[in-house]
Amino acid sequence: MRALGGEEPAPAPEVGRWRGRTGAAVEGDKGVGGLHRSVDVGERARTRTRPSKGGPCEGELREGTMSDALTSERMSPELLKVVERAQREPEGRFHSLAHLIDVLALERAFRRLRKDAAVGVDGVTKAVYGEALGANLADLHERLKSMRYRHQPLRRVHIPKEQGKWRPIGISAFEDKLVQDAVREVLEAVYEQDFRDCSYGFRPKRGAHDGMRALNRALHQGTVSWILEADIVSFFDSLDRTQLQEMLQTRVADGSLLRLIGKCLHVGVLDGEEYSEPDRGTTQGSVLSPLLGNVYLHYVLDVWFEREVKPRLRGAATLIR
C-alpha cells in the first residue's frame, strides 16, 4: 500500500483498539439457506438508489471502475436487492442473508471452481463431485439448513517465496470451497458498496495494475512531495478473528451467517502428520479470505486514513492499497 502527500503522516492505527459495534445485536437462529425472507433483502418498492457514503480515500482523485463491480449477469435477483439496499442504506444492517445460500448459490460456486483445483483432505475433485451434482448439493444444503455442516481441516502446503522463504497455503475440502465461495458472494454484495475507491487488491474488476495506474496519475499531477510505502507482514496469518467478527457485525446482523463464517475461520490445519488449531488469522488459499481481509483493512486502514489522518494534514493526501 502507498500513501502520498505533502505533510507528515498521522500515527499508525492501533489495530487492537478498533472501536466497532461490540455487543451489537445479532439475530437468526435458523440454519443457512432456509425459506425465511425479510425486508432486509431490500424488496421495498423503490427504483432510485443513492450511492454509498464510501467515497474515495484519495481526496480529489477518483476512480471510475468500482460502481459496476458486481454485474447483473452474475447475480441472482435476490443478491441484486442486497446490492441496492447496501447502496441505499450505507449504515443499515442486514438481519436476513443466510437464506441466500441456497442450492442455486452452491451450484454457482461449483461452476466457478477450477477443474484443476488442488484437493483437500477429502481427496475429492470437481469431476468426482459433479458426477452426482444434484444429490450432493441438495445434501450439502440440507446440512447447512439444519446446522449440521462442519468444516473439515485444511490441508497445508508450502510454496516457495523470494529469498528462500516459504508461504503456507491452506487447501480446503471440496464442499468447504463451495460454502466459502457462496458466503463470499453474499458478503461481496454488501461490502463492495462500502469499500473505498482507494482499495484495489482482491476486488472484482480491480487489481494491482489498476493501483499502479492510480499511483502514476497522482505522480504526473506534480503535487506529490513524498511517498510512504508499507507492507503488512504475515497479514492473513496474524489477523485478529475476534475483531474481524465485530467488524462484520457493523453490517451483518444475521446470526446464522455469522456462525457459518466462524466455522470457516475456526478450522483445524493438517500439515503433513501434524494437526493444529490456530487461534488467529484467516487461511491463505481460502476463496473467502481475501474478502475478509479487505473488510478488516477497510475499517482499520481505509476508514482510519479518511477520518483520522486526512483532517490533520494541511495538504492533499492519497492512499492506494
C-alpha positions in Angstrom: 0.0 0.0 0.0 1.2 3.5 -0.6 0.3 6.9 0.9 1.2 10.1 -0.9 1.1 13.7 0.3 2.9 16.8 1.4 2.7 16.6 5.2 3.9 14.2 7.9 1.6 11.2 8.3 -0.5 10.6 11.4 0.3 7.8 13.8 -0.5 4.3 12.5 -3.8 2.8 13.7 -3.8 0.7 16.8 -5.5 -2.4 15.5 -6.1 -3.7 19.0 -8.1 -0.6 19.8 -10.6 -0.8 16.9 -13.9 0.6 18.0 -16.7 -1.2 16.5 -20.2 -2.4 17.4 -19.1 -4.6 20.3 -22.1 -6.3 21.7 -24.2 -5.4 18.7 -27.4 -7.4 18.5 -27.2 -10.4 16.2 -30.3 -12.2 15.1 -31.1 -15.5 13.4 -31.4 -19.0 14.9 -32.3 -20.8 11.8 -29.8 -22.6 9.6 -28.4 -21.4 6.3 -30.4 -21.4 3.1 -33.9 -21.6 4.7 -37.1 -20.4 3.3 -37.5 -17.3 5.6 -37.5 -13.9 4.0 -37.0 -10.4 5.3 -37.3 -6.8 4.1 -33.6 -6.7 4.8 -33.0 -8.3 1.4 -34.2 -4.9 0.0 -37.6 -5.5 -1.5 -39.0 -2.1 -0.7 -40.6 -0.7 -3.8 -38.1 2.0 -4.7 -36.5 2.4 -8.1 -34.0 5.1 -7.1 -30.9 4.4 -5.0 -28.4 6.8 -3.5 -24.7 5.9 -3.6 -22.8 4.7 -0.6 -21.0 7.2 1.6 -17.9 5.2 0.9 -16.2 7.7 -1.3 -12.6 7.8 -2.4 -9.8 7.9 0.2 -7.6 9.9 -2.0 -9.4 13.3 -1.9 -9.6 14.8 -5.4 -8.5 11.6 -7.2 -11.4 9.4 -8.2 -11.6 6.1 -10.0 -14.4 5.0 -12.2 -14.1 1.3 -12.0 -15.9 0.5 -8.8 -19.6 1.2 -9.4 -20.4 -1.9 -11.5 -18.0 -4.3 -9.9 -20.8 -6.9 -9.5 -22.9 -7.2 -12.6 -26.5 -8.4 -13.0 -25.3 -11.2 -15.4 -23.5 -12.8 -12.4 -26.0 -12.2 -9.7 -29.4 -13.5 -8.7 -32.4 -11.1 -8.3 -32.2 -11.6 -4.5 -28.5 -10.6 -4.4 -29.2 -7.5 -6.6 -31.7 -6.4 -3.9 -29.0 -6.7 -1.4 -26.7 -4.6 -3.5 -29.5 -1.9 -3.9 -30.2 -1.8 -0.2 -26.5 -1.6 0.7 -26.1 1.3 -1.6 -29.3 3.0 -0.4 -28.6 2.5 3.3 -24.8 2.7 3.9 -25.4 2.5 7.7 -28.0 -0.3 7.5 -27.6 -3.8 9.0 -28.8 -7.0 7.3 -30.7 -9.3 9.5 -31.5 -12.0 6.9 -28.9 -13.1 4.4 -28.2 -16.7 5.2 -31.2 -17.9 3.2 -29.5 -16.6 0.0 -27.1 -19.5 0.3 -29.4 -22.0 -1.4 -28.9 -24.8 -3.8 -28.6 -22.4 -6.8 -25.9 -20.4 -4.9 -24.0 -23.6 -4.2 -24.3 -24.6 -7.9 -22.9 -21.2 -9.0 -20.0 -21.7 -6.6 -19.5 -25.2 -8.2 -19.4 -23.7 -11.7 -16.9 -21.1 -10.7 -14.4 -23.6 -9.2 -11.5 -24.5 -11.4 -11.4 -28.1 -12.7 -7.8 -28.5 -11.8 -8.1 -27.0 -8.3 -5.9 -28.7 -5.6 -7.7 -31.2 -3.5 -8.1 -31.0 0.3 -8.1 -33.7 3.0 -11.1 -35.3 1.4 -9.3 -36.0 -1.9 -12.5 -35.1 -3.9 -12.1 -33.4 -7.2 -14.6 -31.3 -9.2 -15.1 -34.1 -11.6 -15.9 -36.7 -8.9 -18.3 -34.3 -7.0 -20.0 -33.4 -10.3 -20.9 -37.0 -11.1 -23.9 -36.7 -8.7 -24.0 -32.9 -8.5 -27.7 -32.5 -7.8 -27.8 -35.0 -5.0 -24.5 -33.7 -3.5 -25.7 -30.1 -3.5 -29.1 -31.0 -2.0 -27.4 -32.9 0.8 -24.9 -30.1 1.5 -27.8 -27.5 1.5 -29.8 -29.7 3.9 -26.8 -29.9 6.3 -26.4 -26.1 6.1 -30.1 -25.5 6.9 -30.1 -27.9 9.8 -26.8 -26.6 11.1 -25.1 -30.0 10.7 -22.5 -28.7 8.4 -18.9 -29.0 9.7 -15.8 -27.5 8.0 -13.1 -30.2 7.5 -9.5 -29.5 8.4 -7.3 -27.7 5.9 -4.5 -29.4 4.1 -1.5 -27.2 4.4 1.2 -27.0 1.6 4.2 -24.7 1.4 5.1 -22.8 -1.8 8.4 -21.1 -2.3 8.7 -17.3 -1.9 11.6 -14.9 -2.6 14.8 -15.0 -0.6 14.4 -18.7 0.1 11.2 -18.3 2.2 8.0 -20.4 2.1 4.4 -19.3 2.1 1.9 -21.6 3.9 -1.3 -22.2 1.8 -4.4 -23.9 3.2 -6.4 -26.1 0.8 -10.0 -26.7 1.8 -12.0 -29.8 1.2 -14.3 -29.6 -1.9 -17.6 -28.9 -0.2 -15.9 -26.3 2.1 -14.7 -24.5 -1.1 -18.3 -24.3 -2.3 -19.6 -23.0 1.1 -16.8 -20.4 1.3 -17.5 -19.1 -2.2 -21.3 -18.9 -1.6 -20.6 -16.9 1.6 -18.2 -14.7 -0.3 -20.8 -14.0 -3.0 -23.3 -12.8 -0.3 -20.8 -10.7 1.6 -19.4 -9.2 -1.6 -22.9 -7.9 -2.5 -22.9 -5.9 0.7 -19.3 -4.8 1.1 -18.5 -3.9 -2.5 -20.8 -1.0 -1.9 -18.8 0.1 1.2 -15.2 -0.4 0.1 -13.4 2.9 -0.8 -12.1 3.6 -4.2 -8.5 3.5 -2.9 -8.5 -0.3 -2.4 -7.6 -2.5 -5.4 -6.5 -5.9 -4.1 -8.7 -8.9 -4.4 -11.7 -7.0 -5.8 -14.0 -7.6 -8.8 -12.7 -5.8 -11.9 -9.8 -4.4 -10.0 -6.2 -5.4 -9.4 -2.7 -4.3 -8.7 -2.2 -2.8 -12.1 -5.1 -0.5 -11.5 -3.5 0.6 -8.3 -0.2 1.3 -10.2 -2.1 3.4 -12.7 -3.7 5.4 -10.0 -0.2 6.0 -8.5 1.1 7.1 -11.8 -1.8 9.6 -12.3 -1.1 11.0 -8.8 2.6 11.4 -9.6 2.0 13.0 -13.0 -0.1 15.7 -11.3 3.2 17.0 -10.0 2.0 17.8 -6.4 3.5 14.8 -4.6 6.2 15.7 -2.1 6.7 12.2 -0.6 5.6 8.6 -0.9 5.3 6.3 2.1 5.2 2.6 1.2 4.2 -0.1 3.7 3.8 -3.8 3.7 1.9 -5.7 6.4 4.0 -8.7 7.3 2.0 -12.0 7.5 -1.3 -10.2 7.4 -3.5 -13.2 6.7 -1.8 -15.3 9.4 -2.0 -12.6 12.1 -5.4 -11.1 11.5 -7.4 -10.8 14.8 -10.5 -13.0 14.3 -12.5 -11.5 17.2 -12.1 -8.0 15.9 -13.0 -9.2 12.4 -16.2 -10.7 13.6 -17.0 -7.5 15.5 -16.4 -5.5 12.3 -18.7 -7.8 10.3 -21.5 -7.1 12.8 -21.4 -3.5 11.7 -23.3 -4.5 8.6 -24.3 -8.2 9.2 -26.8 -9.0 12.0 -27.7 -12.4 10.7 -26.6 -14.9 13.4 -26.8 -17.9 11.0 -24.4 -16.3 8.5 -22.0 -15.1 11.2 -21.9 -18.6 12.7 -21.1 -20.0 9.3 -18.3 -17.5 8.8 -17.0 -18.5 12.2 -16.9 -22.2 11.1 -14.8 -21.1 8.1 -12.4 -19.2 10.3 -12.0 -21.5 13.3 -10.8 -24.6 11.4 -8.0 -27.1 12.1 -4.9 -27.4 9.9 -3.3 -30.7 8.8 0.4 -30.1 7.9 1.8 -33.5 7.0 1.1 -35.6 10.1 0.9 -32.6 12.4 -2.6 -31.2 13.3 -3.1 -27.7 14.8 -5.9 -25.3 15.5 -4.6 -21.7 15.1 -6.5 -19.0 17.0 -5.5 -16.1 14.7 -5.6 -15.4 11.0 -7.7 -16.3 8.0 -6.2 -19.0 5.8 -4.2 -18.1 2.7 -5.7 -20.1 -0.1 -9.3 -19.9 1.0 -11.6 -18.2 -1.5 -13.2 -16.3 1.4 -10.0 -15.0 3.0 -9.3 -12.1 0.5 -12.8 -10.6 1.1 -12.5 -11.0 4.9 -9.1 -9.4 4.7 -10.5 -6.4 2.8 -13.2 -6.0 5.3 -10.6 -5.8 8.1 -8.4 -3.3 6.2 -11.5 -1.3 5.2 -12.0 -0.4 8.9 -8.5 -0.3 10.4 -6.8 1.4 7.4 -9.0 2.9 4.7 -11.6 4.5 7.0 -8.9 5.4 9.6 -6.9 7.2 6.9 -10.0 9.1 5.7 -11.4 10.1 9.1 -8.3 10.4 11.3 -5.3 11.2 9.0 -6.5 13.5 6.3 -8.2 16.0 8.6 -4.9 16.6 10.3 -3.0 17.4 7.1 -2.6 20.8 5.5 -2.1 19.4 2.0 -3.8 16.7 -0.1 -3.1 13.1 0.7 -3.8 9.9 -1.3 -4.0 6.3 -0.1 -3.6 3.5 -2.6 -4.0 -0.1 -1.3 
